[in-house]
């Protein structure tokens, strides 16, 4: 599905990002993997390379403009171009809105919202001269509806959806498609943290999901792979839940 394409995976060290990278590699993509933590990132890159995939990695901080420009440029230097990007870097957070410390609110906004904007901005910069590209951002079902105890996180995920829809309008005339996934509960370190901080919350959502299970990073990655592929050539501005029917 992605044979011959160069894909940047931001937030690739664990969880959805890492599993999506495996899906993209299996689909034939050459990959640049990016995350803040080098050790798990290097291990994933080594594992993929040992299986014969064309992969490189570099560390980066999505909340820092210079860092984002650097890893996007590193992708073009290594592979010659950028065809697709999967922007998955994010941080979670819980707590009633009036109990969230200001510093925590600022940090989650910087990573989840500003970070997505910076990634899109720099990815478009290098895609524009070729007149083609596909960007897939990651929101959440928390960006489609509210619930108690995760207000700051959900605010960022609503923002990512709004940013994506606007980006589809801004960059469609340049030949660049921008879509966004809204995963439901997905097995990952972030979901494990939610199980600890909001007892029973994850189980309640799974019980309310028609498929009666949490998703996997590979399932989210497979959906992203389609959006990155030429098979989705007329899809842009789409908000696609990957949630087992939770929002149906």
C-alpha atoms as an extended CHARMM CRD file, in Angstrom:
* protein
*
       248  EXT
         1         1  UNK       CA              0.0000000000        0.0000000000        0.0000000000  PROA      1               0.0000000000
         2         2  UNK       CA              2.8790000000        2.3950000000        0.7580000000  PROA      2               0.0000000000
         3         3  UNK       CA              5.5470000000        0.9750000000       -1.5330000000  PROA      3               0.0000000000
         4         4  UNK       CA              8.0150000000        3.6390000000       -2.6810000000  PROA      4               0.0000000000
         5         5  UNK       CA              6.7560000000        6.2680000000       -0.2470000000  PROA      5               0.0000000000
         6         6  UNK       CA              8.8040000000        8.1200000000        2.3810000000  PROA      6               0.0000000000
         7         7  UNK       CA              6.8490000000        8.5250000000        5.6110000000  PROA      7               0.0000000000
         8         8  UNK       CA              7.7670000000       10.5080000000        8.7180000000  PROA      8               0.0000000000
         9         9  UNK       CA              6.3940000000        9.0170000000       11.9540000000  PROA      9               0.0000000000
        10        10  UNK       CA              6.3820000000       11.5220000000       14.8120000000  PROA      10              0.0000000000
        11        11  UNK       CA              5.9190000000        9.9680000000       18.2470000000  PROA      11              0.0000000000
        12        12  UNK       CA              7.2640000000        6.6070000000       17.1150000000  PROA      12              0.0000000000
        13        13  UNK       CA              8.9100000000        5.2580000000       20.2520000000  PROA      13              0.0000000000
        14        14  UNK       CA              5.9160000000        3.5620000000       21.9160000000  PROA      14              0.0000000000
        15        15  UNK       CA              2.2010000000        2.9140000000       21.6610000000  PROA      15              0.0000000000
        16        16  UNK       CA              0.2520000000        3.8170000000       18.5430000000  PROA      16              0.0000000000
        17        17  UNK       CA              3.2340000000        5.4990000000       16.8740000000  PROA      17              0.0000000000
        18        18  UNK       CA              5.5000000000        2.4720000000       17.2010000000  PROA      18              0.0000000000
        19        19  UNK       CA              2.8490000000        0.0080000000       16.0650000000  PROA      19              0.0000000000
        20        20  UNK       CA              1.8790000000        2.2320000000       13.1510000000  PROA      20              0.0000000000
        21        21  UNK       CA              5.5210000000        2.3970000000       12.0880000000  PROA      21              0.0000000000
        22        22  UNK       CA              5.5650000000       -1.3990000000       11.8790000000  PROA      22              0.0000000000
        23        23  UNK       CA              2.4530000000       -1.3440000000        9.7110000000  PROA      23              0.0000000000
        24        24  UNK       CA              3.9070000000        1.3190000000        7.3970000000  PROA      24              0.0000000000
        25        25  UNK       CA              7.1660000000       -0.6060000000        7.0410000000  PROA      25              0.0000000000
        26        26  UNK       CA              5.3060000000       -3.8040000000        6.2230000000  PROA      26              0.0000000000
        27        27  UNK       CA              3.4210000000       -1.8050000000        3.5910000000  PROA      27              0.0000000000
        28        28  UNK       CA              6.6670000000       -0.8910000000        1.8660000000  PROA      28              0.0000000000
        29        29  UNK       CA              7.3410000000        2.6270000000        3.1560000000  PROA      29              0.0000000000
        30        30  UNK       CA             10.7670000000        4.0410000000        3.9340000000  PROA      30              0.0000000000
        31        31  UNK       CA             10.5620000000        5.5560000000        7.3990000000  PROA      31              0.0000000000
        32        32  UNK       CA             12.0220000000        8.3550000000        9.4600000000  PROA      32              0.0000000000
        33        33  UNK       CA             11.1350000000        7.7080000000       13.1040000000  PROA      33              0.0000000000
        34        34  UNK       CA             11.0560000000       10.5850000000       15.6070000000  PROA      34              0.0000000000
        35        35  UNK       CA             10.4820000000       10.7530000000       19.3610000000  PROA      35              0.0000000000
        36        36  UNK       CA             11.9560000000       12.4090000000       22.4330000000  PROA      36              0.0000000000
        37        37  UNK       CA             13.2720000000        9.1820000000       23.9790000000  PROA      37              0.0000000000
        38        38  UNK       CA             16.1700000000        7.6940000000       22.0480000000  PROA      38              0.0000000000
        39        39  UNK       CA             16.4600000000        4.2420000000       23.6060000000  PROA      39              0.0000000000
        40        40  UNK       CA             13.0720000000        2.7760000000       22.5670000000  PROA      40              0.0000000000
        41        41  UNK       CA             13.2870000000        4.6300000000       19.2600000000  PROA      41              0.0000000000
        42        42  UNK       CA             16.6780000000        3.1230000000       18.4520000000  PROA      42              0.0000000000
        43        43  UNK       CA             15.4360000000       -0.3410000000       19.4070000000  PROA      43              0.0000000000
        44        44  UNK       CA             12.4610000000       -0.0550000000       17.0610000000  PROA      44              0.0000000000
        45        45  UNK       CA             14.6230000000        1.2300000000       14.2080000000  PROA      45              0.0000000000
        46        46  UNK       CA             17.0860000000       -1.6260000000       14.7070000000  PROA      46              0.0000000000
        47        47  UNK       CA             14.2920000000       -4.1760000000       14.7310000000  PROA      47              0.0000000000
        48        48  UNK       CA             12.7690000000       -2.8370000000       11.5230000000  PROA      48              0.0000000000
        49        49  UNK       CA             16.1340000000       -2.5380000000        9.7890000000  PROA      49              0.0000000000
        50        50  UNK       CA             17.0290000000       -6.1160000000       10.7180000000  PROA      50              0.0000000000
        51        51  UNK       CA             13.8420000000       -7.2060000000        8.9380000000  PROA      51              0.0000000000
        52        52  UNK       CA             15.0350000000       -5.5060000000        5.7690000000  PROA      52              0.0000000000
        53        53  UNK       CA             13.1170000000       -2.2380000000        5.9860000000  PROA      53              0.0000000000
        54        54  UNK       CA             14.5920000000        1.1340000000        5.0040000000  PROA      54              0.0000000000
        55        55  UNK       CA             14.4690000000        3.1090000000        8.2380000000  PROA      55              0.0000000000
        56        56  UNK       CA             16.2580000000        5.9300000000       10.0320000000  PROA      56              0.0000000000
        57        57  UNK       CA             15.5810000000        7.7410000000       13.2760000000  PROA      57              0.0000000000
        58        58  UNK       CA             16.3090000000       10.9490000000       15.1010000000  PROA      58              0.0000000000
        59        59  UNK       CA             15.1960000000       12.4810000000       18.3750000000  PROA      59              0.0000000000
        60        60  UNK       CA             13.1130000000       15.6240000000       18.5130000000  PROA      60              0.0000000000
        61        61  UNK       CA             10.7220000000       17.7340000000       20.5690000000  PROA      61              0.0000000000
        62        62  UNK       CA              7.5120000000       18.6700000000       18.7630000000  PROA      62              0.0000000000
        63        63  UNK       CA              6.9460000000       21.6760000000       21.0030000000  PROA      63              0.0000000000
        64        64  UNK       CA             10.1960000000       23.2910000000       19.7920000000  PROA      64              0.0000000000
        65        65  UNK       CA             10.0990000000       24.9070000000       16.3500000000  PROA      65              0.0000000000
        66        66  UNK       CA             13.8040000000       24.4740000000       15.6160000000  PROA      66              0.0000000000
        67        67  UNK       CA             13.6690000000       20.8020000000       16.5760000000  PROA      67              0.0000000000
        68        68  UNK       CA             10.6990000000       20.1360000000       14.2900000000  PROA      68              0.0000000000
        69        69  UNK       CA             12.3510000000       21.8990000000       11.3480000000  PROA      69              0.0000000000
        70        70  UNK       CA             15.4990000000       19.8800000000       12.0200000000  PROA      70              0.0000000000
        71        71  UNK       CA             13.8800000000       16.4490000000       11.9420000000  PROA      71              0.0000000000
        72        72  UNK       CA             11.7930000000       17.2940000000        8.8780000000  PROA      72              0.0000000000
        73        73  UNK       CA             14.9440000000       18.4690000000        7.0940000000  PROA      73              0.0000000000
        74        74  UNK       CA             16.7560000000       15.3230000000        8.2640000000  PROA      74              0.0000000000
        75        75  UNK       CA             14.0700000000       13.2480000000        6.5720000000  PROA      75              0.0000000000
        76        76  UNK       CA             14.5600000000       15.0080000000        3.2390000000  PROA      76              0.0000000000
        77        77  UNK       CA             18.3440000000       14.7950000000        3.5690000000  PROA      77              0.0000000000
        78        78  UNK       CA             18.2110000000       11.0520000000        4.2380000000  PROA      78              0.0000000000
        79        79  UNK       CA             15.5230000000       10.0460000000        1.7280000000  PROA      79              0.0000000000
        80        80  UNK       CA             15.3760000000       12.8980000000       -0.7830000000  PROA      80              0.0000000000
        81        81  UNK       CA             11.7510000000       13.8390000000       -0.1970000000  PROA      81              0.0000000000
        82        82  UNK       CA              8.7400000000       13.4900000000        2.1060000000  PROA      82              0.0000000000
        83        83  UNK       CA              5.5690000000       11.8310000000        0.8210000000  PROA      83              0.0000000000
        84        84  UNK       CA              3.6130000000       11.3250000000        4.0320000000  PROA      84              0.0000000000
        85        85  UNK       CA              3.6110000000       12.1390000000        7.7180000000  PROA      85              0.0000000000
        86        86  UNK       CA              1.9210000000       10.5670000000       10.7250000000  PROA      86              0.0000000000
        87        87  UNK       CA              1.8090000000       13.0660000000       13.5950000000  PROA      87              0.0000000000
        88        88  UNK       CA              1.2010000000       10.9740000000       16.6950000000  PROA      88              0.0000000000
        89        89  UNK       CA              3.3030000000       12.6450000000       19.4020000000  PROA      89              0.0000000000
        90        90  UNK       CA              1.1140000000       13.5740000000       22.3640000000  PROA      90              0.0000000000
        91        91  UNK       CA              0.9000000000       13.5680000000       26.1250000000  PROA      91              0.0000000000
        92        92  UNK       CA             -2.0560000000       12.6450000000       28.2820000000  PROA      92              0.0000000000
        93        93  UNK       CA             -3.4310000000       14.2210000000       31.3790000000  PROA      93              0.0000000000
        94        94  UNK       CA             -6.2750000000       13.8360000000       33.8070000000  PROA      94              0.0000000000
        95        95  UNK       CA             -7.9880000000       15.8590000000       36.4760000000  PROA      95              0.0000000000
        96        96  UNK       CA            -11.0270000000       18.0850000000       36.7830000000  PROA      96              0.0000000000
        97        97  UNK       CA            -10.5170000000       21.3350000000       34.9030000000  PROA      97              0.0000000000
        98        98  UNK       CA            -10.3660000000       23.4850000000       38.0130000000  PROA      98              0.0000000000
        99        99  UNK       CA             -7.6930000000       21.2060000000       39.4930000000  PROA      99              0.0000000000
       100       100  UNK       CA             -5.2570000000       21.1540000000       36.5610000000  PROA      100             0.0000000000
       101       101  UNK       CA             -2.0790000000       23.1190000000       37.3960000000  PROA      101             0.0000000000
       102       102  UNK       CA             -1.4060000000       25.9460000000       34.9710000000  PROA      102             0.0000000000
       103       103  UNK       CA              2.0220000000       24.5670000000       34.1000000000  PROA      103             0.0000000000
       104       104  UNK       CA              0.4960000000       21.1980000000       33.2190000000  PROA      104             0.0000000000
       105       105  UNK       CA             -2.1450000000       22.8670000000       31.0480000000  PROA      105             0.0000000000
       106       106  UNK       CA              0.5080000000       24.8790000000       29.2170000000  PROA      106             0.0000000000
       107       107  UNK       CA              2.6620000000       21.7990000000       28.6250000000  PROA      107             0.0000000000
       108       108  UNK       CA             -0.1120000000       19.6220000000       27.2090000000  PROA      108             0.0000000000
       109       109  UNK       CA             -1.1590000000       22.4690000000       24.9120000000  PROA      109             0.0000000000
       110       110  UNK       CA              2.4400000000       22.9380000000       23.7820000000  PROA      110             0.0000000000
       111       111  UNK       CA              2.8800000000       19.2720000000       22.8900000000  PROA      111             0.0000000000
       112       112  UNK       CA             -0.5370000000       18.2810000000       21.5650000000  PROA      112             0.0000000000
       113       113  UNK       CA             -1.6650000000       21.4700000000       19.8240000000  PROA      113             0.0000000000
       114       114  UNK       CA              1.3930000000       23.5940000000       19.1130000000  PROA      114             0.0000000000
       115       115  UNK       CA              3.3620000000       20.4370000000       18.3520000000  PROA      115             0.0000000000
       116       116  UNK       CA              0.8530000000       19.2740000000       15.7560000000  PROA      116             0.0000000000
       117       117  UNK       CA              0.7780000000       22.7310000000       14.1830000000  PROA      117             0.0000000000
       118       118  UNK       CA              4.5770000000       22.9110000000       13.9940000000  PROA      118             0.0000000000
       119       119  UNK       CA              4.7690000000       19.4530000000       12.4280000000  PROA      119             0.0000000000
       120       120  UNK       CA              2.1450000000       20.2810000000        9.8060000000  PROA      120             0.0000000000
       121       121  UNK       CA              3.8110000000       23.6070000000        9.0330000000  PROA      121             0.0000000000
       122       122  UNK       CA              7.2320000000       22.0850000000        8.4510000000  PROA      122             0.0000000000
       123       123  UNK       CA              5.9160000000       19.0440000000        6.5870000000  PROA      123             0.0000000000
       124       124  UNK       CA              3.9910000000       21.2840000000        4.2080000000  PROA      124             0.0000000000
       125       125  UNK       CA              7.1340000000       23.3550000000        3.6760000000  PROA      125             0.0000000000
       126       126  UNK       CA              8.9940000000       20.4160000000        2.1460000000  PROA      126             0.0000000000
       127       127  UNK       CA              5.9670000000       18.8470000000        0.4110000000  PROA      127             0.0000000000
       128       128  UNK       CA              4.8410000000       22.0330000000       -1.3390000000  PROA      128             0.0000000000
       129       129  UNK       CA              7.6060000000       22.1700000000       -3.9790000000  PROA      129             0.0000000000
       130       130  UNK       CA              6.5910000000       18.6910000000       -5.1920000000  PROA      130             0.0000000000
       131       131  UNK       CA              2.8770000000       19.5500000000       -5.2010000000  PROA      131             0.0000000000
       132       132  UNK       CA              1.8900000000       16.3950000000       -3.3550000000  PROA      132             0.0000000000
       133       133  UNK       CA              1.7630000000       14.8620000000        0.1000000000  PROA      133             0.0000000000
       134       134  UNK       CA             -0.4560000000       13.3150000000        2.7260000000  PROA      134             0.0000000000
       135       135  UNK       CA             -0.5140000000       14.2000000000        6.4200000000  PROA      135             0.0000000000
       136       136  UNK       CA             -2.3910000000       12.2270000000        9.0630000000  PROA      136             0.0000000000
       137       137  UNK       CA             -2.7890000000       13.7700000000       12.5080000000  PROA      137             0.0000000000
       138       138  UNK       CA             -3.9770000000       11.9040000000       15.5920000000  PROA      138             0.0000000000
       139       139  UNK       CA             -6.7920000000       13.2340000000       17.7500000000  PROA      139             0.0000000000
       140       140  UNK       CA             -9.0410000000       11.0400000000       19.8990000000  PROA      140             0.0000000000
       141       141  UNK       CA            -12.6890000000       10.3070000000       20.5000000000  PROA      141             0.0000000000
       142       142  UNK       CA            -12.0230000000       12.8050000000       23.2990000000  PROA      142             0.0000000000
       143       143  UNK       CA            -11.8580000000       15.3590000000       20.4870000000  PROA      143             0.0000000000
       144       144  UNK       CA            -15.4120000000       14.5050000000       19.4500000000  PROA      144             0.0000000000
       145       145  UNK       CA            -17.1500000000       14.5540000000       22.8190000000  PROA      145             0.0000000000
       146       146  UNK       CA            -16.4780000000       15.4400000000       26.4340000000  PROA      146             0.0000000000
       147       147  UNK       CA            -16.2660000000       13.4930000000       29.6580000000  PROA      147             0.0000000000
       148       148  UNK       CA            -15.3260000000       14.2910000000       33.2280000000  PROA      148             0.0000000000
       149       149  UNK       CA            -11.7320000000       14.2120000000       34.3760000000  PROA      149             0.0000000000
       150       150  UNK       CA             -9.8400000000       14.7300000000       31.1280000000  PROA      150             0.0000000000
       151       151  UNK       CA            -10.7160000000       18.2800000000       30.1680000000  PROA      151             0.0000000000
       152       152  UNK       CA             -7.2640000000       19.5960000000       29.3140000000  PROA      152             0.0000000000
       153       153  UNK       CA             -6.4410000000       16.5730000000       27.1590000000  PROA      153             0.0000000000
       154       154  UNK       CA             -9.8110000000       16.6820000000       25.4320000000  PROA      154             0.0000000000
       155       155  UNK       CA             -9.4380000000       20.3970000000       24.7370000000  PROA      155             0.0000000000
       156       156  UNK       CA             -6.2050000000       19.6680000000       22.8660000000  PROA      156             0.0000000000
       157       157  UNK       CA             -7.7940000000       16.8810000000       20.8650000000  PROA      157             0.0000000000
       158       158  UNK       CA            -10.7150000000       19.0870000000       19.8340000000  PROA      158             0.0000000000
       159       159  UNK       CA             -8.0990000000       21.6220000000       18.7070000000  PROA      159             0.0000000000
       160       160  UNK       CA             -6.2390000000       19.0470000000       16.6030000000  PROA      160             0.0000000000
       161       161  UNK       CA             -9.4630000000       18.3150000000       14.7230000000  PROA      161             0.0000000000
       162       162  UNK       CA            -10.0620000000       22.0080000000       14.0630000000  PROA      162             0.0000000000
       163       163  UNK       CA             -6.4700000000       22.4950000000       12.9810000000  PROA      163             0.0000000000
       164       164  UNK       CA             -6.7210000000       19.5460000000       10.5810000000  PROA      164             0.0000000000
       165       165  UNK       CA             -9.9190000000       20.7450000000        8.9740000000  PROA      165             0.0000000000
       166       166  UNK       CA             -8.4240000000       24.1750000000        8.3910000000  PROA      166             0.0000000000
       167       167  UNK       CA             -5.1940000000       22.6470000000        7.0640000000  PROA      167             0.0000000000
       168       168  UNK       CA             -7.1950000000       20.6340000000        4.5300000000  PROA      168             0.0000000000
       169       169  UNK       CA             -8.5750000000       23.9150000000        3.1630000000  PROA      169             0.0000000000
       170       170  UNK       CA             -5.2470000000       25.7580000000        3.3170000000  PROA      170             0.0000000000
       171       171  UNK       CA             -3.1160000000       23.0970000000        1.6670000000  PROA      171             0.0000000000
       172       172  UNK       CA             -5.4980000000       21.2190000000       -0.6150000000  PROA      172             0.0000000000
       173       173  UNK       CA             -4.7990000000       23.6950000000       -3.4590000000  PROA      173             0.0000000000
       174       174  UNK       CA             -1.1130000000       22.7550000000       -3.0680000000  PROA      174             0.0000000000
       175       175  UNK       CA             -1.8770000000       19.0750000000       -3.6250000000  PROA      175             0.0000000000
       176       176  UNK       CA             -1.4540000000       18.1580000000        0.0470000000  PROA      176             0.0000000000
       177       177  UNK       CA             -4.1170000000       16.1270000000        1.8270000000  PROA      177             0.0000000000
       178       178  UNK       CA             -4.5890000000       16.4510000000        5.6080000000  PROA      178             0.0000000000
       179       179  UNK       CA             -6.7710000000       14.0480000000        7.6130000000  PROA      179             0.0000000000
       180       180  UNK       CA             -7.1620000000       13.1340000000       11.2740000000  PROA      180             0.0000000000
       181       181  UNK       CA             -7.8410000000        9.9230000000       13.1710000000  PROA      181             0.0000000000
       182       182  UNK       CA             -9.9000000000        9.8010000000       16.3640000000  PROA      182             0.0000000000
       183       183  UNK       CA             -8.9650000000        6.5610000000       18.1370000000  PROA      183             0.0000000000
       184       184  UNK       CA            -11.0520000000        5.1840000000       20.9500000000  PROA      184             0.0000000000
       185       185  UNK       CA             -9.4350000000        3.3040000000       23.8440000000  PROA      185             0.0000000000
       186       186  UNK       CA             -6.3070000000        1.7910000000       22.3180000000  PROA      186             0.0000000000
       187       187  UNK       CA             -3.8950000000       -0.4970000000       24.1280000000  PROA      187             0.0000000000
       188       188  UNK       CA             -0.8500000000        1.6580000000       24.8740000000  PROA      188             0.0000000000
       189       189  UNK       CA              1.1430000000        3.0860000000       27.7840000000  PROA      189             0.0000000000
       190       190  UNK       CA             -1.2530000000        6.0570000000       27.8100000000  PROA      190             0.0000000000
       191       191  UNK       CA             -4.2410000000        3.7410000000       28.2460000000  PROA      191             0.0000000000
       192       192  UNK       CA             -2.4480000000        1.9570000000       31.0810000000  PROA      192             0.0000000000
       193       193  UNK       CA             -1.9490000000        5.3280000000       32.7720000000  PROA      193             0.0000000000
       194       194  UNK       CA             -5.6530000000        6.1220000000       32.4280000000  PROA      194             0.0000000000
       195       195  UNK       CA             -6.5060000000        2.8050000000       34.0620000000  PROA      195             0.0000000000
       196       196  UNK       CA             -4.4570000000        3.9250000000       37.0560000000  PROA      196             0.0000000000
       197       197  UNK       CA             -5.6750000000        7.5140000000       37.2710000000  PROA      197             0.0000000000
       198       198  UNK       CA             -9.3680000000        7.0240000000       36.4260000000  PROA      198             0.0000000000
       199       199  UNK       CA            -10.3310000000        3.6530000000       37.9340000000  PROA      199             0.0000000000
       200       200  UNK       CA            -13.0450000000        1.9730000000       35.9230000000  PROA      200             0.0000000000
       201       201  UNK       CA            -13.0970000000        4.6560000000       33.2430000000  PROA      201             0.0000000000
       202       202  UNK       CA            -11.4120000000        2.6260000000       30.5210000000  PROA      202             0.0000000000
       203       203  UNK       CA            -13.5140000000       -0.4500000000       31.2570000000  PROA      203             0.0000000000
       204       204  UNK       CA            -16.6960000000        1.6360000000       31.0850000000  PROA      204             0.0000000000
       205       205  UNK       CA            -15.7830000000        2.9440000000       27.6520000000  PROA      205             0.0000000000
       206       206  UNK       CA            -14.9390000000       -0.5240000000       26.3830000000  PROA      206             0.0000000000
       207       207  UNK       CA            -18.2680000000       -1.8090000000       27.7210000000  PROA      207             0.0000000000
       208       208  UNK       CA            -20.0100000000        0.9730000000       25.7750000000  PROA      208             0.0000000000
       209       209  UNK       CA            -18.1430000000        0.0700000000       22.5840000000  PROA      209             0.0000000000
       210       210  UNK       CA            -20.1450000000       -2.0960000000       20.1470000000  PROA      210             0.0000000000
       211       211  UNK       CA            -17.1200000000       -4.3080000000       19.4060000000  PROA      211             0.0000000000
       212       212  UNK       CA            -16.5510000000       -4.7040000000       23.1830000000  PROA      212             0.0000000000
       213       213  UNK       CA            -12.7790000000       -4.3520000000       23.0210000000  PROA      213             0.0000000000
       214       214  UNK       CA            -10.0180000000       -1.7980000000       23.0360000000  PROA      214             0.0000000000
       215       215  UNK       CA             -8.2630000000       -1.1780000000       19.7490000000  PROA      215             0.0000000000
       216       216  UNK       CA             -4.6290000000       -1.8280000000       18.9530000000  PROA      216             0.0000000000
       217       217  UNK       CA             -1.9460000000        0.4280000000       17.6100000000  PROA      217             0.0000000000
       218       218  UNK       CA             -1.7160000000       -1.8030000000       14.5550000000  PROA      218             0.0000000000
       219       219  UNK       CA             -5.4090000000       -1.2320000000       13.8180000000  PROA      219             0.0000000000
       220       220  UNK       CA             -4.9510000000        2.5280000000       14.0490000000  PROA      220             0.0000000000
       221       221  UNK       CA             -1.8040000000        2.2280000000       11.9310000000  PROA      221             0.0000000000
       222       222  UNK       CA             -3.6120000000        0.2720000000        9.2320000000  PROA      222             0.0000000000
       223       223  UNK       CA             -6.2230000000        3.0180000000        8.9770000000  PROA      223             0.0000000000
       224       224  UNK       CA             -3.5020000000        5.6600000000        8.7970000000  PROA      224             0.0000000000
       225       225  UNK       CA             -1.7150000000        3.6540000000        6.0960000000  PROA      225             0.0000000000
       226       226  UNK       CA             -4.8320000000        3.8430000000        3.9370000000  PROA      226             0.0000000000
       227       227  UNK       CA             -5.0780000000        7.6140000000        4.3930000000  PROA      227             0.0000000000
       228       228  UNK       CA             -1.3940000000        7.9740000000        3.5050000000  PROA      228             0.0000000000
       229       229  UNK       CA             -1.7890000000        5.8260000000        0.4040000000  PROA      229             0.0000000000
       230       230  UNK       CA             -2.8420000000        6.7330000000       -3.1060000000  PROA      230             0.0000000000
       231       231  UNK       CA             -6.0480000000        4.7940000000       -2.4760000000  PROA      231             0.0000000000
       232       232  UNK       CA             -7.2420000000        7.7680000000       -0.3970000000  PROA      232             0.0000000000
       233       233  UNK       CA             -6.3290000000       10.3020000000       -3.0910000000  PROA      233             0.0000000000
       234       234  UNK       CA             -9.6780000000       12.1500000000       -2.8440000000  PROA      234             0.0000000000
       235       235  UNK       CA             -9.9140000000       12.1960000000        0.9420000000  PROA      235             0.0000000000
       236       236  UNK       CA             -8.9450000000       15.3520000000        2.8140000000  PROA      236             0.0000000000
       237       237  UNK       CA            -10.3140000000       17.0140000000        5.9270000000  PROA      237             0.0000000000
       238       238  UNK       CA            -11.7390000000       13.6960000000        7.1140000000  PROA      238             0.0000000000
       239       239  UNK       CA            -12.1780000000       13.0160000000       10.8380000000  PROA      239             0.0000000000
       240       240  UNK       CA            -12.1410000000        9.2320000000       11.0460000000  PROA      240             0.0000000000
       241       241  UNK       CA            -13.0070000000        7.5030000000       14.3350000000  PROA      241             0.0000000000
       242       242  UNK       CA            -11.0950000000        4.2470000000       14.9150000000  PROA      242             0.0000000000
       243       243  UNK       CA            -13.1220000000        3.3370000000       17.9610000000  PROA      243             0.0000000000
       244       244  UNK       CA            -14.9470000000        0.0380000000       17.5200000000  PROA      244             0.0000000000
       245       245  UNK       CA            -18.2140000000        1.8910000000       17.0100000000  PROA      245             0.0000000000
       246       246  UNK       CA            -18.0980000000        3.9070000000       20.2480000000  PROA      246             0.0000000000
       247       247  UNK       CA            -19.1860000000        7.1480000000       18.5740000000  PROA      247             0.0000000000
       248       248  UNK       CA            -21.7560000000        5.4980000000       16.2920000000  PROA      248             0.0000000000
